[in-house]
Amino acid sequence: MSEEIIIGREGSGSVSLASAFPRYEQTFPTLTTQEIARMRRFGEDRNYRHGEALFETGKVGPGMFVLLSGHVAITQRDGFGRITPVIDQGPGQFLAEIGQLSARPALVDGHAEGDVQTLLIPPERLRALMVAEADLGERIMRALILRRVSLIRGGAGGPVLIGPANSAGVVRLQGFLTRNGYPHHLLCPHADADAAEVIARYSPSPADLPLVVTPDGKVLRNPRESELARAIGMVRAVPKDKVYDVVVVGSGPAGMSTAVYAASEGLAVAVCDTRAFGGQAGASARIENYLGFPTGISGHALMARAFNQAQKFGAEIMIPVEVKSLDCSRADGAFGLVLDNGEVVRARSVVVASGARYRRPEIESLADFEGRGVWYWASPIEARLCTEQEVVLVGGGNSAGQAAVFLSGHASRVQMVIRGGGLGASMSRYLIERIEASANIELIFNAEVTGLEGATEGALERVRWRSRLSPEESRFVASNLFLFVGADPATGWLEGCGVKVDRAGFVITGAPNGAASPASTLETSVPGVFAVGDVRSGSVKRVGGAIGEGAQVVAALHGYLNDSARPSL
């Protein structure tokens, strides 16, 4: 019988590694002497004395450590100064998680237990290792991802949110952190003494909640997503002298596909997104018609794989940053993308993959209840708020269908309001069959939501609606309304650059005379600016189509970059 390894302090509810890390052998593999020898050309020896820190929470670490001798204690330290043992790692194991691929701040502490000898592999060399040594790279990549998953599941590392679980601010920040795959922990001041003490010390008004305690102990009052991102090191300064081969604006399926293929072929790539990776696809509860996933996959899981893959090949992910405008003058030979903080990203080419923004229908008092009962996506965070409640969902497309099926597993009833007289023209057949088979989804055709009601500054309480065949209004008693009524192209940042759009605002691509090559069908009216995915006029609004365009545009990028680098005669 194998010896069971125990973590945690004696008498403090210790747990076995098998229960703490269900896939322990894959999460913390031990490398052979031969494997370590193959890795040596990518790193350098570093030695540490007992008690020295190899890396610290909230600070950017130097890279991945391979332990040659000695042991390192991995611990979690939160903003309250509380330290919790995570695991002890020894010879043959390596110390890193997915953030080390892009030189992000560490989420845990690592201290030498006795004298320690290591092989340090910096981030850029780690990426080179995973490409050059494919079998080793696969094992390392799997371990890095599983370690991040373990931190997320355990609420270890990252900021601590303090406030009521159902409050609009908590839901907003939890959604932001969750969609970006960032560990965090929520404490209710009514149940946790440390949280109550922070509340008492800072005496926040209701508008100040939630408070956020960062790993270095800083307290933020109901921060914006960008403020929180800066405080925890998600956003870094733009390199002033760097000119990328391509900047991709948008990190949905089309943008991430472009990043993966372009970076894997040696181009210098940056990806900008205003909120989180995945776009609208990342909010899909389950995608069942994507090639290669017969049992389906959640949009977030699919896009998280692409996000990690892009980092593996060296793409720089800038989230959350908003591109405010595009300077196409190319005075210095490069495009300039002006960010919301005033910084400028320079690139030889640009791929517009900004997709679309959720459409806000004409509903009375809609803005008053956004974030307090009105939602534009359905993730587990929103589903938690709907447990055993009746909810209203508006929309008749695939996104609406996926959301309705997902929410039906949590809510007591889903009232699905559809403007048209059926679903056949706008929804995949498999979703229609699943909706029809669900006992707690009620379809209301030829209807529309007209207004919302609730207490001032309070939560949503009632949803007004009416049949399009009758002027009389009715009411649902519901505290959650989900809107899936289409989207408008996110192209405002292109104004003034000369990029042509159609009447609806989608970007027009392809040569006007119809003689374009397959590669140039994705180029806009401005040479060097390309468009892919939902933002492109005439595109197929499907995940598979967006990913295909992302792969296709890389050939066009190579052609353009090679031509622009060739001296004129």
C-alpha positions as CSV (number, residue, x, y, z in Angstrom):
1,M,0.0,0.0,0.0
2,S,1.4,3.4,-0.9
3,E,1.9,5.9,1.9
4,E,-0.7,8.7,1.9
5,I,0.9,12.1,2.0
6,I,-0.8,14.7,4.2
7,I,-0.9,18.5,3.9
8,G,-2.0,21.1,6.5
9,R,-1.1,21.4,10.1
10,E,-1.6,18.6,12.6
11,G,-5.0,18.8,14.2
12,S,-6.2,21.5,11.9
13,G,-8.4,19.5,9.6
14,S,-5.5,18.1,7.5
15,V,-6.4,16.5,4.2
16,S,-4.6,14.1,1.9
17,L,-3.0,15.1,-1.4
18,A,-5.4,12.8,-3.2
19,S,-8.4,14.6,-2.0
20,A,-6.9,18.1,-2.2
21,F,-5.6,17.4,-5.8
22,P,-7.7,14.7,-7.5
23,R,-5.2,14.5,-10.4
24,Y,-2.1,14.8,-8.2
25,E,0.3,12.8,-10.4
26,Q,-0.5,15.1,-13.4
27,T,-0.7,18.3,-11.3
28,F,2.7,17.7,-9.6
29,P,4.7,15.3,-11.8
30,T,8.2,14.2,-10.9
31,L,10.8,14.6,-13.7
32,T,13.5,12.0,-14.4
33,T,17.2,12.8,-14.4
34,Q,17.2,12.5,-18.2
35,E,14.3,14.9,-18.6
36,I,15.9,17.5,-16.4
37,A,19.1,17.1,-18.4
38,R,17.1,18.0,-21.6
39,M,15.8,21.1,-19.8
40,R,19.2,22.5,-18.8
41,R,19.9,24.3,-22.0
42,F,16.8,26.5,-21.3
43,G,17.8,27.6,-17.8
44,E,20.5,28.4,-15.3
45,D,21.3,27.2,-11.8
46,R,20.1,29.2,-8.8
47,N,20.7,28.3,-5.1
48,Y,18.7,29.4,-2.1
49,R,19.3,29.2,1.6
50,H,16.8,28.0,4.2
51,G,13.9,30.5,4.5
52,E,14.7,32.4,1.4
53,A,11.8,33.3,-0.9
54,L,11.9,31.9,-4.4
55,F,8.7,33.8,-5.3
56,E,6.1,35.9,-3.4
57,T,2.4,36.5,-3.7
58,G,1.6,39.6,-5.8
59,K,5.1,39.9,-7.2
60,V,6.3,38.9,-10.6
61,G,8.4,35.8,-10.3
62,P,11.6,35.0,-12.3
63,G,10.1,32.0,-14.0
64,M,9.8,28.2,-13.5
65,F,12.0,26.5,-11.0
66,V,13.0,22.8,-11.4
67,L,14.1,21.5,-8.0
68,L,17.5,19.7,-8.1
69,S,17.8,19.2,-4.4
70,G,16.0,20.3,-1.2
71,H,12.3,21.2,-0.6
72,V,10.2,24.2,-1.1
73,A,7.0,25.0,0.9
74,I,4.2,26.4,-1.1
75,T,1.8,28.5,1.0
76,Q,-1.2,30.8,0.3
77,R,-1.1,34.3,1.9
78,D,-4.2,36.5,1.6
79,G,-4.7,40.2,2.2
80,F,-5.4,39.6,5.9
81,G,-1.9,38.1,6.4
82,R,-3.3,34.6,6.9
83,I,-0.9,31.9,5.7
84,T,-2.3,28.5,4.7
85,P,-0.1,25.5,3.6
86,V,-0.7,24.4,0.0
87,I,1.9,21.7,-0.7
88,D,5.6,20.8,-0.2
89,Q,7.6,20.1,-3.3
90,G,10.8,18.2,-3.6
91,P,13.6,17.1,-6.0
92,G,12.5,16.4,-9.5
93,Q,9.4,18.6,-9.3
94,F,8.9,22.0,-10.8
95,L,7.4,25.2,-9.3
96,A,5.2,27.3,-11.6
97,E,1.6,27.8,-12.7
98,I,0.0,29.2,-15.9
99,G,0.8,32.8,-15.0
100,Q,4.5,32.1,-15.4
101,L,4.1,31.8,-19.1
102,S,3.4,35.5,-19.4
103,A,5.4,36.8,-16.4
104,R,2.3,37.5,-14.2
105,P,2.4,38.0,-10.4
106,A,2.7,34.9,-8.3
107,L,-0.5,33.8,-6.6
108,V,1.3,31.8,-3.8
109,D,4.5,32.0,-1.8
110,G,7.5,29.6,-2.2
111,H,10.1,29.4,0.6
112,A,13.2,27.2,0.8
113,E,13.0,24.4,3.4
114,G,16.7,23.9,4.1
115,D,19.3,24.7,1.3
116,V,17.8,24.3,-2.2
117,Q,19.4,23.9,-5.6
118,T,17.2,24.8,-8.6
119,L,17.2,25.2,-12.4
120,L,15.5,28.5,-13.2
121,I,13.8,28.8,-16.6
122,P,12.6,32.3,-17.4
123,P,9.2,32.8,-19.1
124,E,10.5,33.3,-22.7
125,R,12.7,30.2,-22.3
126,L,9.9,28.2,-20.8
127,R,7.8,28.9,-23.9
128,A,10.7,27.8,-26.1
129,L,11.1,24.6,-24.0
130,M,7.5,23.6,-24.4
131,V,7.7,24.0,-28.2
132,A,11.1,22.4,-28.6
133,E,10.5,19.5,-26.2
134,A,6.9,18.5,-27.2
135,D,6.4,15.6,-24.8
136,L,7.9,17.5,-21.9
137,G,5.9,20.6,-22.9
138,E,2.7,18.6,-22.9
139,R,3.3,17.4,-19.3
140,I,4.3,20.9,-18.1
141,M,1.4,22.6,-19.8
142,R,-1.1,20.2,-18.3
143,A,0.4,20.7,-14.8
144,L,0.4,24.5,-15.1
145,I,-3.3,24.5,-16.1
146,L,-4.3,22.0,-13.4
147,R,-2.5,24.1,-10.7
148,R,-4.5,27.2,-11.7
149,V,-7.7,25.2,-11.7
150,S,-6.9,24.0,-8.2
151,L,-6.3,27.5,-7.0
152,I,-9.6,28.7,-8.5
153,R,-11.6,25.8,-6.9
154,G,-10.0,26.3,-3.6
155,G,-10.3,30.1,-3.6
156,A,-6.6,30.3,-3.0
157,G,-4.5,33.3,-4.1
158,G,-5.9,36.4,-5.6
159,P,-8.1,39.1,-4.0
160,V,-10.6,38.7,-1.3
161,L,-14.1,40.2,-1.9
162,I,-16.1,41.3,1.1
163,G,-19.8,41.8,0.8
164,P,-23.2,40.1,0.4
165,A,-23.0,37.3,-2.2
166,N,-26.1,38.5,-4.1
167,S,-25.1,42.2,-4.3
168,A,-24.6,43.7,-7.8
169,G,-21.0,44.7,-7.0
170,V,-20.0,41.2,-5.9
171,V,-21.7,39.6,-8.9
172,R,-19.9,42.0,-11.2
173,L,-16.5,41.5,-9.8
174,Q,-16.9,37.8,-9.4
175,G,-18.0,37.6,-13.0
176,F,-14.9,39.6,-14.2
177,L,-12.5,37.5,-12.2
178,T,-14.1,34.2,-13.1
179,R,-14.3,34.8,-16.8
180,N,-10.6,35.7,-16.7
181,G,-9.7,32.5,-14.8
182,Y,-8.4,34.5,-11.8
183,P,-8.6,32.9,-8.3
184,H,-10.5,34.9,-5.7
185,H,-12.3,34.4,-2.4
186,L,-15.6,35.8,-1.2
187,L,-16.3,36.5,2.5
188,C,-19.6,37.6,4.0
189,P,-19.2,40.1,6.9
190,H,-22.0,38.4,8.7
191,A,-20.2,35.1,8.9
192,D,-16.4,35.9,8.9
193,A,-14.7,37.8,11.7
194,D,-11.9,39.2,9.6
195,A,-14.4,40.5,7.0
196,A,-16.5,42.1,9.8
197,E,-13.4,43.7,11.2
198,V,-12.5,45.2,7.8
199,I,-16.1,46.5,7.4
200,A,-16.0,48.1,10.9
201,R,-12.6,49.7,10.2
202,Y,-13.5,51.2,6.8
203,S,-17.1,52.0,7.6
204,P,-18.2,51.7,4.0
205,S,-21.4,53.2,2.7
206,P,-23.6,50.7,0.7
207,A,-22.1,52.2,-2.5
208,D,-18.6,51.3,-1.3
209,L,-19.4,47.5,-1.2
210,P,-17.9,45.2,-2.0
211,L,-14.6,46.0,-0.4
212,V,-11.7,44.2,-2.1
213,V,-8.6,43.2,-0.2
214,T,-5.6,42.6,-2.5
215,P,-2.8,40.1,-1.6
216,D,-0.6,43.0,-0.4
217,G,-3.2,44.2,2.0
218,K,-4.5,47.2,0.1
219,V,-8.3,47.8,0.4
220,L,-10.3,48.9,-2.6
221,R,-13.9,50.3,-2.4
222,N,-16.2,48.8,-5.0
223,P,-13.5,49.2,-7.7
224,R,-14.0,49.2,-11.4
225,E,-12.7,46.2,-13.2
226,S,-9.8,48.1,-14.6
227,E,-8.9,49.4,-11.2
228,L,-9.0,45.9,-9.7
229,A,-6.9,44.6,-12.6
230,R,-4.2,47.1,-12.1
231,A,-4.1,46.4,-8.3
232,I,-3.6,42.7,-8.8
233,G,-1.1,42.9,-11.7
234,M,-3.3,41.8,-14.5
235,V,-2.4,44.8,-16.6
236,R,1.1,45.9,-17.3
237,A,2.5,49.0,-19.0
238,V,2.8,48.9,-22.7
239,P,6.4,48.5,-24.0
240,K,7.2,52.0,-25.4
241,D,9.7,51.0,-28.0
242,K,8.0,47.7,-29.2
243,V,6.3,47.4,-32.6
244,Y,4.2,44.2,-32.8
245,D,3.7,42.4,-36.1
246,V,0.0,42.3,-35.4
247,V,-2.3,43.6,-32.7
248,V,-5.6,41.7,-32.4
249,V,-8.5,43.7,-31.0
250,G,-10.9,41.3,-29.3
251,S,-10.3,37.9,-27.7
252,G,-13.3,35.9,-28.7
253,P,-13.0,32.8,-30.9
254,A,-11.9,34.8,-34.0
255,G,-9.3,36.9,-32.1
256,M,-7.9,34.0,-30.1
257,S,-7.7,31.8,-33.2
258,T,-5.7,34.6,-34.9
259,A,-3.4,34.9,-31.9
260,V,-2.7,31.2,-31.6
261,Y,-1.9,30.7,-35.3
262,A,0.0,33.9,-35.7
263,A,2.1,33.5,-32.6
264,S,2.8,29.8,-33.4
265,E,4.2,30.9,-36.7
266,G,6.6,33.4,-35.2
267,L,4.8,36.7,-35.4
268,A,5.0,39.1,-32.5
269,V,1.3,39.3,-31.3
270,A,-0.6,41.3,-28.8
271,V,-4.3,40.8,-28.0
272,C,-6.4,43.6,-26.5
273,D,-9.9,43.1,-24.9
274,T,-12.0,45.4,-22.8
275,R,-13.4,42.8,-20.3
276,A,-12.4,39.1,-20.6
277,F,-11.2,36.5,-23.0
278,G,-13.9,34.5,-24.8
279,G,-16.2,37.2,-26.0
280,Q,-19.9,36.2,-26.3
281,A,-18.9,32.6,-26.9
282,G,-17.1,32.5,-23.5
283,A,-20.5,33.1,-21.8
284,S,-22.2,30.2,-23.5
285,A,-23.2,27.5,-21.0
286,R,-22.7,24.7,-23.5
287,I,-21.7,24.5,-27.1
288,E,-22.8,21.1,-28.6
289,N,-22.3,21.6,-32.3
290,Y,-18.6,22.4,-32.3
291,L,-16.5,19.9,-34.2
292,G,-14.6,17.4,-32.0
293,F,-16.7,17.8,-28.9
294,P,-19.6,15.3,-29.2
295,T,-20.7,15.7,-25.6
296,G,-20.4,19.5,-25.8
297,I,-18.2,22.0,-24.0
298,S,-18.8,25.2,-22.2
299,G,-17.8,28.3,-24.0
300,H,-15.6,29.4,-21.1
301,A,-13.8,26.0,-21.1
302,L,-13.2,26.1,-24.9
303,M,-11.9,29.7,-24.8
304,A,-9.8,29.1,-21.7
305,R,-7.9,26.5,-23.6
306,A,-7.3,28.9,-26.5
307,F,-6.2,31.6,-24.0
308,N,-3.6,29.3,-22.5
309,Q,-2.6,28.1,-25.9
310,A,-2.0,31.7,-27.1
311,Q,0.3,32.3,-24.1
312,K,2.2,29.1,-24.7
313,F,3.2,30.5,-28.1
314,G,4.1,33.9,-26.7
315,A,1.1,36.1,-27.5
316,E,0.9,39.0,-25.1
317,I,-2.7,39.3,-23.7
318,M,-3.7,42.7,-22.6
319,I,-6.9,42.4,-20.5
320,P,-8.8,44.5,-19.5
321,V,-7.8,47.4,-21.8
322,E,-10.1,49.3,-24.1
323,V,-8.9,50.5,-27.6
324,K,-10.4,53.9,-27.9
325,S,-9.2,54.8,-31.5
326,L,-7.0,53.6,-34.3
327,D,-4.4,55.9,-35.9
328,C,-4.0,54.9,-39.5
329,S,-1.6,57.7,-40.5
330,R,1.4,55.4,-40.0
331,A,3.7,58.4,-39.7
332,D,6.4,56.2,-38.3
333,G,5.4,53.2,-40.4
334,A,3.2,51.6,-37.8
335,F,-0.5,51.8,-36.8
336,G,-1.2,53.3,-33.4
337,L,-3.9,51.9,-31.1
338,V,-4.8,54.4,-28.4
339,L,-5.9,52.8,-25.2
340,D,-8.3,54.1,-22.5
341,N,-5.4,55.0,-20.2
342,G,-3.7,57.1,-22.9
343,E,-1.0,54.6,-23.8
344,V,-0.4,53.7,-27.4
345,V,0.2,50.2,-28.8
346,R,2.1,50.2,-32.1
347,A,1.8,47.5,-34.8
348,R,2.6,46.8,-38.4
349,S,-0.8,45.3,-38.9
350,V,-4.2,45.1,-37.1
351,V,-6.9,42.4,-37.0
352,V,-10.3,43.7,-36.0
353,A,-12.0,40.9,-34.0
354,S,-14.0,43.1,-31.6
355,G,-17.2,41.3,-32.3
356,A,-20.4,42.8,-31.1
357,R,-21.8,44.4,-27.9
358,Y,-25.0,43.1,-26.3
359,R,-28.0,45.0,-27.7
360,R,-30.1,46.9,-25.1
361,P,-33.7,46.8,-26.2
362,E,-36.2,49.7,-25.6
363,I,-37.5,48.5,-22.2
364,E,-38.7,51.1,-19.6
365,S,-36.2,51.3,-16.6
366,L,-33.8,48.9,-18.1
367,A,-30.7,50.8,-17.1
368,D,-31.9,51.1,-13.5
369,F,-31.7,47.3,-13.0
370,E,-28.6,46.4,-15.0
371,G,-26.4,44.4,-12.6
372,R,-29.3,44.2,-10.1
373,G,-31.5,41.7,-11.9
374,V,-30.9,42.3,-15.6
375,W,-28.2,40.1,-17.2
376,Y,-26.8,39.7,-20.7
377,W,-25.2,36.3,-20.1
378,A,-25.9,33.2,-18.0
379,S,-22.9,31.9,-16.1
380,P,-22.9,29.8,-12.9
381,I,-22.7,33.1,-10.9
382,E,-26.0,34.3,-12.3
383,A,-27.5,30.8,-12.1
384,R,-26.7,30.8,-8.4
385,L,-29.0,33.8,-7.9
386,C,-31.9,32.0,-9.7
387,T,-32.0,28.8,-7.6
388,E,-35.6,27.7,-7.3
389,Q,-36.9,31.0,-8.6
390,E,-38.9,31.9,-11.7
391,V,-36.8,33.8,-14.3
392,V,-37.6,35.6,-17.6
393,L,-35.5,35.2,-20.7
394,V,-35.9,37.2,-23.9
395,G,-34.6,35.9,-27.2
396,G,-35.0,33.2,-29.8
397,G,-31.5,32.5,-31.1
398,N,-28.9,29.9,-30.2
399,S,-27.5,31.9,-27.4
400,A,-30.9,32.3,-25.9
401,G,-31.6,28.6,-26.3
402,Q,-28.3,27.6,-24.6
403,A,-29.0,29.9,-21.7
404,A,-32.6,28.7,-21.3
405,V,-31.5,25.0,-21.1
406,F,-28.7,25.9,-18.7
407,L,-30.9,28.0,-16.4
408,S,-33.7,25.4,-16.4
409,G,-31.4,23.2,-14.3
410,H,-31.3,25.9,-11.6
411,A,-34.5,27.9,-11.8
412,S,-38.0,26.6,-10.9
413,R,-39.3,28.0,-14.2
414,V,-37.9,29.8,-17.2
415,Q,-40.4,32.1,-19.0
416,M,-38.9,32.4,-22.5
417,V,-40.3,35.5,-24.3
418,I,-39.9,35.3,-28.1
419,R,-40.7,38.2,-30.4
420,G,-41.5,35.9,-33.4
421,G,-44.0,33.1,-33.9
422,G,-41.5,30.2,-33.7
423,L,-37.9,29.1,-33.2
424,G,-37.2,27.2,-36.4
425,A,-35.7,30.1,-38.4
426,S,-33.3,31.3,-35.7
427,M,-32.3,28.3,-33.5
428,S,-30.5,25.0,-34.1
429,R,-32.8,22.0,-34.1
430,Y,-31.1,20.2,-31.2
431,L,-31.7,23.2,-28.9
432,I,-35.4,23.4,-30.0
433,E,-35.8,19.7,-29.1
434,R,-34.2,20.1,-25.8
435,I,-36.3,23.1,-24.9
436,E,-39.5,21.3,-26.0
437,A,-38.5,18.4,-23.8
438,S,-37.9,20.6,-20.7
439,A,-40.8,20.6,-18.3
440,N,-39.9,24.0,-16.7
441,I,-39.3,26.1,-19.9
442,E,-42.4,27.9,-21.0
443,L,-42.4,29.5,-24.5
444,I,-44.3,32.7,-25.1
445,F,-44.4,33.6,-28.8
446,N,-45.3,37.0,-30.4
447,A,-44.5,38.8,-27.2
448,E,-42.1,41.5,-25.9
449,V,-41.0,42.9,-22.5
450,T,-42.0,46.5,-22.1
451,G,-40.9,47.6,-18.6
452,L,-39.3,46.7,-15.3
453,E,-40.4,47.5,-11.7
454,G,-38.7,47.4,-8.3
455,A,-37.7,49.5,-5.4
456,T,-35.6,52.5,-6.0
457,E,-31.9,51.5,-5.9
458,G,-33.2,48.0,-5.1
459,A,-33.5,44.7,-6.9
460,L,-35.8,43.9,-9.8
461,E,-39.2,42.6,-8.7
462,R,-41.5,42.5,-11.7
463,V,-41.2,42.3,-15.5
464,R,-44.0,43.8,-17.6
465,W,-44.7,42.3,-21.0
466,R,-47.4,42.2,-23.6
467,S,-48.5,40.2,-26.6
468,R,-47.7,41.8,-30.0
469,L,-51.3,40.8,-30.9
470,S,-52.9,42.7,-28.0
471,P,-52.2,46.1,-26.3
472,E,-52.9,44.8,-22.8
473,E,-49.9,44.4,-20.5
474,S,-49.2,41.5,-18.1
475,R,-46.6,41.1,-15.3
476,F,-44.2,38.3,-14.3
477,V,-43.1,38.3,-10.6
478,A,-39.3,37.8,-11.2
479,S,-36.1,39.2,-9.8
480,N,-33.9,38.1,-12.8
481,L,-34.3,39.0,-16.5
482,F,-31.9,37.6,-19.1
483,L,-31.6,39.4,-22.4
484,F,-30.4,37.6,-25.6
485,V,-31.7,39.9,-28.3
486,G,-28.7,40.1,-30.6
487,A,-25.8,42.5,-30.7
488,D,-24.4,45.5,-32.4
489,P,-20.9,45.6,-33.9
490,A,-18.2,47.1,-31.7
491,T,-16.7,49.3,-34.3
492,G,-16.9,52.8,-32.9
493,W,-13.1,52.8,-32.2
494,L,-12.5,52.6,-36.0
495,E,-14.1,56.0,-36.8
496,G,-11.8,58.4,-38.6
497,C,-9.4,55.7,-39.8
498,G,-11.1,55.1,-43.2
499,V,-12.2,51.5,-42.5
500,K,-15.5,51.1,-44.4
501,V,-18.5,49.6,-42.7
502,D,-22.0,48.6,-43.9
503,R,-25.3,50.2,-42.9
504,A,-25.5,48.2,-39.7
505,G,-21.9,49.1,-38.8
506,F,-20.2,45.7,-39.6
507,V,-16.7,46.0,-41.3
508,I,-16.7,45.5,-45.0
509,T,-13.8,43.3,-46.3
510,G,-12.6,42.0,-49.7
511,A,-11.6,43.7,-52.9
512,P,-14.4,45.8,-54.4
513,N,-13.9,44.3,-57.9
514,G,-14.4,40.8,-56.6
515,A,-11.0,39.6,-57.9
516,A,-9.6,39.1,-54.4
517,S,-7.5,36.1,-53.5
518,P,-8.7,33.9,-50.6
519,A,-6.2,35.6,-48.2
520,S,-7.2,39.2,-49.0
521,T,-11.0,38.5,-48.6
522,L,-10.5,39.5,-45.0
523,E,-8.7,42.8,-45.6
524,T,-10.6,46.0,-45.1
525,S,-10.5,49.2,-47.1
526,V,-7.3,50.2,-45.2
527,P,-4.3,48.1,-46.3
528,G,-2.9,46.3,-43.3
529,V,-6.2,46.3,-41.3
530,F,-8.1,43.0,-41.4
531,A,-11.4,41.9,-39.9
532,V,-12.6,38.5,-38.7
533,G,-15.5,36.9,-36.9
534,D,-18.8,38.5,-35.9
535,V,-17.6,42.1,-36.6
536,R,-17.1,41.3,-40.3
537,S,-19.9,42.0,-42.7
538,G,-21.3,38.8,-44.2
539,S,-19.5,36.5,-41.7
540,V,-21.2,33.3,-40.5
541,K,-22.1,34.0,-36.9
542,R,-20.9,30.7,-35.5
543,V,-17.9,29.8,-33.3
544,G,-16.6,27.4,-35.9
545,G,-16.7,30.1,-38.6
546,A,-15.0,32.6,-36.4
547,I,-12.2,30.2,-35.6
548,G,-11.7,29.4,-39.2
549,E,-11.4,33.1,-40.2
550,G,-8.9,33.6,-37.5
551,A,-6.7,30.8,-39.0
552,Q,-7.3,32.1,-42.5
553,V,-6.3,35.7,-41.8
554,V,-2.8,34.7,-40.7
555,A,-2.0,33.8,-44.4
556,A,-3.1,37.3,-45.3
557,L,-1.0,38.8,-42.5
558,H,2.1,37.0,-43.8
559,G,1.5,38.3,-47.3
560,Y,1.0,41.9,-46.2
561,L,3.9,41.9,-43.8
562,N,6.2,40.4,-46.4
563,D,5.1,42.9,-49.0
564,S,5.5,45.9,-46.6
565,A,9.0,44.8,-45.7
566,R,10.1,44.5,-49.3
567,P,11.9,47.7,-50.5
568,S,10.2,49.6,-53.2
569,L,12.0,49.8,-56.6
